[in-house]
Amino acid sequence: MNTQVDGTPTTAAGLPFVGFGTYLIANDAAPDAVAAAIEVGYRHIDTAAGYHNEKGVGEGIRRGLSACGLARADLFVTTKLWPGNSAWGEAPKGYEETISAFEVSLAALGLDYVDLYLIHAPSGGSERVNEWRALVELKAQGKARAIGVSNYTEEHIEEIRKAGLPLPEYNQIELHPWSQKPDLLEFMAQNGIAPIAYSSLVPLSTWRAEPGQNSAKTSEMRAAGADADSPFKAMAAKYGVTEAQVLLRWGVQKGFGVLPKSMNPARMRQNIDLFSFALDAADMALIENMDRGDGVAWATGDPRFMG
């Protein structure tokens, strides 16, 4: 396992294993949440233009760095381009619109650069390659230290290859025991594309339990929390941790960056405490057999409900 200078565990690609996810955190709540996350030890903050909270996240970053005596270089910051979606009557962004959208995000965050800029979804249609060309240029200018995509399939990535462009460095996708995507992950590994997981806490009943947090969540998931025989409850008791920690640790052991979100500082600390225990081979094998294929996070394609 790699580490940063401050000892933060990182993936092989240099990404802090545990990042703080900010989706569904309102802009006015983001400063306190992000500052608290940095203060308890998070060194990766993940946001997106589609979350409508970049300004608040930027304020939280400044407050958190100041409170901890950290430099900007001590923090990994990710944001994402909303590429447009013609199915909703939106014009997909072209090259110039992508550059402009990035500058708006950078200004909202109050930063000189981001560590990672992603295309949030492959909804740009005929403009997808031009959006990617713009990201390649932003990296060349040093405004984005790394570039990648989110929710892309093998087909979407091959489109980039066929255009003769550098492949993404990262693909942020829904990954959890019920959606393990082995074929996509193998393809990504073969092409040097690092995975970042979102919706890591599926299938816990507490995932997106609040009103308005739409998903394709099943009644089975809603009932899972009441199941005394839940394998995650048993594992949590076995290792003396929470069920959330078990699920996040599974991702870490698989080599994924994970993005837990909580507004509760105590839970923030739990969710980043993933390196004092390890799931044994039997438990990893048990989870391997839970894969159900498709994910559940995308209810409507609305970026407010994507990781």
Sequence and secondary structure as in RCSB ss.txt:
>XXXX:A:sequence
MNTQVDGTPTTAAGLPFVGFGTYLIANDAAPDAVAAAIEVGYRHIDTAAGYHNEKGVGEGIRRGLSACGLARADL
FVTTKLWPGNSAWGEAPKGYEETISAFEVSLAALGLDYVDLYLIHAPSGGSERVNEWRALVELKAQGKARAIGVS
NYTEEHIEEIRKAGLPLPEYNQIELHPWSQKPDLLEFMAQNGIAPIAYSSLVPLSTWRAEPGQNSAKTSEMRAAG
ADADSPFKAMAAKYGVTEAQVLLRWGVQKGFGVLPKSMNPARMRQNIDLFSFALDAADMALIENMDRGDGVAWAT
GDPRFMG
>XXXX:A:secstr
 EE TT  EE TTS BSB EE TT  TTTHHHHHHHHHHHT  EEE  GGGT HHHHHHHHHHHHHHHT  GGG 
EEEEEE    GGGT     HHHHHHHHHHHHHHHT S EEEEEE  STTGGGHHHHHHHHHHHHHTTSEEEEEEE
S  HHHHHHHHHTT    SEEEEE BTTB  HHHHHHHHHTT EEEEE TTTT TTTT STT      HHHHHHT
T TT HHHHHHHHHTS HHHHHHHHHHHTT BB    S HHHHHHHH  SS    HHHHHHHHTT  SS SS SS
S GGG  
